[in-house]
Amino acid sequence: AFEHIDKIGKKVLVLGGGNTAMDCCRTAKRLGGEDVKVVVRSPFKDMKASLESFHPSQVSFLGEALSIIKKKYPIYNFFINQYYVKKADDYSFLIQMLGAFQWKRAQSGLDISYFKFDTAINLIDSNYIYLPTTLDNCGGIDFVTNDSLFLGGTYNVNWSWTVPPQFLRENHLLVLQCSNLNTDEIYWTKRYGGDANYMMKNLFATSDNHCVVMATYYDWQNNPVQERDIVLFKVDANGVITNTLNGHDLHQLSYSVYPNPGSGKMHVQNYTGTNNFILTLTDLRGNTVLHKNLSGKTATINTSNLPAGVYLYKIGNSKGLNETGKWIKQ
């Protein structure tokens, strides 16, 4: 329609149900598209486009597709109340949803996941952000080139039936992962925030393979009024924050300790991209009770010999990426 393309594939998938989407369909047909389908969330009667020339049988509804997906692949235990859709190519699309991957790992929980389907709703591929034993919240999926797929959301959301999660008086973390769409190789997983109730709303990949994240935060510890402010920040190809809206001081975390409280074992998740790091554990009197050199993306420490109580941990590496916090032994 705007002369920015002059050829199209034989199979075309259009996302959206407005007049612009219908223009895309007509343009695709004019350029030689043979199998042109539309994916929308709403029923046919609620579509906003003028559909005089479009028959309902030609429209593939996302709501119906989600129902098919849930029945066809019950092993994933999809949570389809929230999702994001991204066209992958002329023959397939990505849906970001919460999915259970317990069959792939020991811990339970619903993970921020994406699933790649062809236009016949056959599963082609899937991947997820490994966040142990948590129920998380989807926040967006996007890519410009296949070697930099960004997947994001909110970490460990307490889905209360009485208070909306964005107004719970608890701190949330934003989580962002960059991976290769073709090979599923995960380059890095980063976490941000944690000092307020953050909720990721969407994200966009940029032409330089960076990512812009849109979120809100509720500063419940310093503001008694239930109000949310906007957080907008950009990360580079390594997940390092380069810009924030109005200079918002957004903390980037490098490690996580779980379970907390714990008992006989402590696990440390390493998000830094470097292999080696050091864990130091002290009691409240300042005595060092544990000091270990660790390596890998995940390390497990035997804490069965420690008495019950509260401990302070410090984790760091040679690049100065440090994390401090409190760990409770039950």
C-alpha positions in Angstrom: 0.0 0.0 0.0 2.9 2.4 0.8 5.2 0.9 -1.8 7.8 -0.1 0.8 7.6 -3.8 -0.3 7.1 -5.2 -3.8 7.0 -9.0 -3.1 5.5 -11.3 -0.5 5.5 -15.0 0.4 2.8 -17.4 -0.6 1.7 -17.8 3.0 1.0 -14.6 5.0 0.0 -14.2 8.6 -1.4 -10.8 9.7 -1.7 -9.9 13.4 -4.6 -7.6 14.2 -8.2 -7.0 13.4 -8.4 -3.3 12.4 -8.6 -1.6 9.0 -4.8 -1.4 8.8 -4.6 -5.2 9.2 -7.2 -5.6 6.4 -5.2 -3.3 4.2 -2.2 -5.6 4.8 -4.3 -8.6 3.7 -5.4 -6.9 0.5 -1.9 -5.8 -0.3 -0.6 -9.3 0.4 -3.2 -10.7 -2.0 -2.3 -8.2 -4.7 1.4 -9.0 -4.4 0.8 -12.7 -4.9 0.0 -14.1 -1.4 -2.1 -17.3 -1.8 -2.8 -18.3 1.8 -3.5 -15.0 3.8 -4.7 -15.4 7.3 -5.5 -13.0 10.1 -4.9 -13.7 13.8 -6.9 -11.6 16.3 -7.9 -11.9 20.0 -11.6 -11.0 19.8 -14.5 -12.9 18.2 -15.4 -12.0 14.6 -18.3 -9.8 15.6 -16.1 -7.6 17.7 -13.4 -6.9 15.1 -13.1 -3.2 14.4 -12.3 -3.5 10.7 -14.8 -3.0 7.8 -15.1 -6.6 6.7 -17.4 -6.4 3.7 -15.0 -8.3 1.5 -13.8 -10.7 4.3 -15.6 -13.9 5.2 -15.4 -15.2 8.8 -14.1 -18.5 7.6 -11.0 -16.8 6.3 -10.1 -15.4 9.8 -8.1 -17.5 12.2 -8.9 -16.3 15.7 -6.2 -16.2 18.4 -8.7 -17.1 21.1 -9.6 -20.3 19.3 -6.0 -20.9 18.6 -5.2 -20.7 22.3 -7.9 -23.2 23.1 -6.5 -25.6 20.5 -2.9 -25.1 21.9 -4.0 -25.8 25.5 -5.8 -29.0 24.5 -3.1 -30.1 22.0 -0.2 -29.6 24.4 -1.5 -30.3 28.0 2.1 -31.1 29.2 2.9 -27.4 29.3 -0.1 -26.4 31.5 -0.5 -23.1 29.7 -1.8 -20.1 31.6 -3.4 -18.2 28.7 -5.0 -15.3 30.6 -2.1 -13.1 29.5 0.0 -13.4 26.3 1.9 -11.5 23.7 2.1 -12.3 20.0 5.0 -11.7 17.6 5.2 -12.7 13.9 8.2 -14.9 13.4 8.1 -15.2 9.6 5.6 -15.7 6.8 4.8 -19.2 8.1 5.0 -19.0 11.9 4.3 -16.9 14.9 5.5 -16.6 18.5 3.2 -16.5 21.5 4.6 -15.5 24.9 2.6 -17.1 27.7 3.2 -18.6 31.2 3.9 -22.3 30.8 4.9 -25.1 33.2 8.2 -26.8 32.4 8.3 -29.0 35.5 8.9 -32.0 33.3 12.2 -30.4 32.3 13.4 -29.6 35.8 12.8 -30.5 39.4 11.2 -27.3 40.6 7.6 -26.4 40.0 6.2 -23.0 38.9 4.9 -21.2 35.8 7.7 -19.8 33.7 7.8 -16.8 31.3 7.9 -18.8 28.1 7.5 -18.5 24.3 6.1 -21.0 21.9 6.6 -21.0 18.2 3.7 -22.3 16.1 3.1 -22.6 12.4 -0.2 -21.4 10.9 -1.8 -24.9 11.5 -1.1 -24.6 15.2 1.7 -27.2 15.2 4.4 -26.5 17.8 7.8 -25.9 16.3 9.8 -24.7 19.2 9.7 -23.4 22.7 11.9 -21.8 25.4 11.6 -20.2 28.8 13.3 -18.1 31.5 14.5 -20.3 34.3 13.2 -18.7 37.5 13.0 -21.3 40.3 9.7 -22.2 42.0 7.9 -18.9 41.1 4.8 -17.7 39.5 5.8 -14.9 37.1 4.1 -12.4 34.8 4.6 -12.0 31.1 6.0 -8.6 29.9 6.7 -8.9 26.2 8.6 -10.5 23.4 10.3 -8.9 20.4 13.3 -9.2 18.0 14.7 -7.5 15.0 17.3 -10.1 14.0 17.0 -13.8 14.9 20.2 -13.8 17.0 18.7 -11.3 19.5 15.3 -12.4 20.8 14.2 -10.5 23.9 11.8 -12.1 26.3 10.7 -10.3 29.5 8.3 -10.1 32.4 8.0 -9.7 36.2 9.6 -12.0 38.6 7.7 -13.8 41.4 4.3 -12.1 41.3 1.9 -12.9 44.2 -1.5 -13.2 42.4 -3.8 -12.0 45.1 -7.5 -12.2 44.6 -8.2 -9.1 46.7 -5.5 -6.7 45.6 -4.2 -6.1 42.0 -0.6 -7.3 41.8 0.7 -3.9 40.8 -0.6 -2.5 44.1 0.6 -5.2 46.4 2.9 -3.9 49.2 5.8 -6.0 48.1 8.9 -5.6 45.9 9.0 -7.1 42.4 11.9 -7.6 40.0 11.9 -7.1 36.2 13.5 -9.9 34.3 14.9 -9.8 30.8 16.5 -12.6 28.7 18.3 -12.4 25.3 18.5 -15.6 23.3 19.0 -16.9 19.7 15.6 -17.6 18.0 17.2 -20.2 15.7 19.3 -22.2 18.1 17.6 -21.4 21.5 21.1 -20.5 22.9 20.5 -18.1 25.9 23.1 -15.3 26.0 22.1 -13.7 29.3 19.3 -13.3 31.8 19.2 -10.0 33.8 17.1 -8.8 36.7 16.3 -5.1 37.5 14.6 -3.2 40.3 13.6 -5.0 43.5 13.4 -1.8 45.6 9.7 -1.2 44.7 6.7 -3.0 43.1 7.8 -3.1 39.5 5.6 -4.6 36.7 6.8 -4.9 33.1 4.2 -3.8 30.5 6.0 -4.3 27.2 9.4 -4.3 25.4 10.7 -3.4 22.0 13.8 -4.6 20.2 15.7 -1.8 18.4 17.6 -1.9 15.1 21.0 -2.0 17.0 19.9 -5.2 18.8 19.3 -3.3 22.0 16.0 -3.4 23.9 13.6 -0.7 25.3 11.6 -1.8 28.3 8.4 -0.2 29.6 7.3 -0.8 33.1 5.5 0.8 36.1 6.5 0.9 39.7 4.6 1.4 43.0 6.8 2.9 45.7 4.7 1.5 48.5 7.4 2.0 51.2 7.6 5.7 50.7 4.2 6.6 49.3 0.9 5.6 51.1 -1.1 6.5 48.0 -1.8 3.7 45.5 -0.3 5.2 42.4 2.1 4.0 39.8 4.9 5.8 38.0 6.3 5.0 34.6 9.7 3.4 34.2 11.3 3.4 30.7 14.8 2.1 30.2 17.1 0.8 27.5 19.6 -2.0 27.7 22.5 -2.8 25.3 23.3 -6.1 23.7 24.8 -7.3 27.0 21.8 -6.3 29.1 23.5 -3.3 30.7 21.3 -0.3 31.3 22.3 2.6 29.0 19.4 5.1 29.5 16.5 5.6 31.9 13.5 7.9 31.7 14.0 11.0 33.9 17.2 9.5 35.3 15.3 6.8 37.3 17.8 4.9 39.4 17.1 1.3 38.4 19.2 -1.3 40.2 20.6 -4.2 38.1 21.0 -7.4 40.0 23.7 -10.0 39.3 22.9 -13.0 41.5 19.9 -14.6 43.3 19.9 -16.9 46.3 17.1 -19.5 46.8 15.2 -20.9 48.6 15.0 -18.1 51.1 14.2 -19.2 53.8 16.2 -22.4 53.3 17.5 -25.3 55.2 20.1 -27.9 54.2 21.0 -26.4 50.8 21.5 -23.0 49.3 21.4 -22.4 45.6 23.0 -19.4 43.9 21.9 -18.3 40.4 24.6 -16.4 38.4 23.2 -13.9 35.9 26.5 -12.1 35.2 27.8 -14.0 32.2 31.1 -14.7 33.9 31.9 -18.1 35.2 33.7 -17.7 38.5 32.4 -15.9 41.7 32.8 -15.9 45.4 30.2 -16.4 48.2 30.8 -15.1 51.7 28.3 -15.8 54.5 28.4 -14.1 57.9 26.3 -14.3 61.0 24.8 -11.2 62.7 27.8 -10.9 64.9 30.0 -10.4 61.8 31.7 -13.9 62.0 32.4 -15.5 58.6 30.7 -18.9 58.6 31.2 -19.8 55.0 33.5 -18.6 52.2 33.5 -20.4 48.8 34.8 -20.0 45.3 32.0 -21.1 43.0 31.5 -21.4 39.2 28.8 -21.9 36.6 25.3 -20.5 36.1 24.0 -22.3 39.2 25.9 -23.4 42.3 24.7 -25.5 45.3 26.1 -25.1 48.8 25.6 -27.5 51.6 24.4 -25.5 54.6 23.2 -28.4 56.8 25.9 -27.8 59.4 24.8 -24.2 60.0 22.5 -23.5 63.0 19.1 -21.9 62.3 19.2 -18.2 62.2 19.7 -15.1 60.0 22.8 -14.7 57.8 24.2 -12.0 55.6 25.6 -13.0 52.2 27.9 -11.2 49.8 28.5 -12.5 46.3 31.0 -11.0 43.8 33.4 -11.6 41.0 36.6 -10.1 39.5 34.6 -7.5 37.5 33.1 -6.1 40.7 29.6 -7.3 40.1 28.5 -7.7 43.7 25.3 -8.7 45.4 24.4 -8.5 49.2 21.4 -9.7 51.1 19.9 -11.6 53.9 19.4 -15.4 54.0 17.4 -17.2 56.7 18.3 -20.8 57.8 15.3 -22.6 59.2 
